[in-house]
């Protein structure tokens, strides 16, 4: 009984340390996003409830290496703010499994748990690098406003919504979402001891999470990369589809709505073009 009580006490301590650490990371990331993410621009000035967003004339801005670095960190820290809450159940479960594996070592640290979290965030750093390159390409093509960071092409916005909706209904989306919703299966198959093993596990889990959410994150190109309405909305939706009891059906229902919304935008564009 005493050993069980000690283990439960250690589990509660580890859980509180991990929750506090993740909450701090998330809070700092959200503060950075709200402060403009290092762009020097007002986040509120890049936020709108309208969709499609207001169309402004734009021109291609030359990207320096320094500006590209700022854009990369803008994406990565934004992904940390948006995705850490939905990854928290998996991270907490890993912390519990790690503690049970080392219950005979009361001084076992929570460092591997944070290594797991780091591996997860490194995977999103890789996604952020690709997103930064896509942003540059879309600006170069004249599809993205250089300052507002949202689509200036209803054709592009509508098409992106339709494709994102179709992906929500695809088998690959279902496989990745099932993985994110079943952390016990992942840990039973992939558990590796030590900080390095935890880092690799976090990276692999992050790749599944990217497979689940990458088209949702791509919708930021349509609604506004720094549009707080879309950032918060997508973050909440990702959390709901991963933890809600009917998450799979919510994901599919949202996919159907995206297809319908995209078709409406394209129809409006077609009507305007033919007028």
HELIX and SHEET records of a PDB file:
HELIX    1   1 UNK A    2  UNK A   34  1                                  33    
HELIX    2   2 UNK A   44  UNK A   46  5                                   3    
HELIX    3   3 UNK A   65  UNK A  101  1                                  37    
HELIX    4   4 UNK A  111  UNK A  140  1                                  30    
HELIX    5   5 UNK A  154  UNK A  168  1                                  15    
HELIX    6   6 UNK A  171  UNK A  181  1                                  11    
HELIX    7   7 UNK A  183  UNK A  190  1                                   8    
HELIX    8   8 UNK A  194  UNK A  218  1                                  25    
HELIX    9   9 UNK A  220  UNK A  223  1                                   4    
HELIX   10  10 UNK A  228  UNK A  243  1                                  16    
HELIX   11  11 UNK A  247  UNK A  274  1                                  28    
END                                                                             
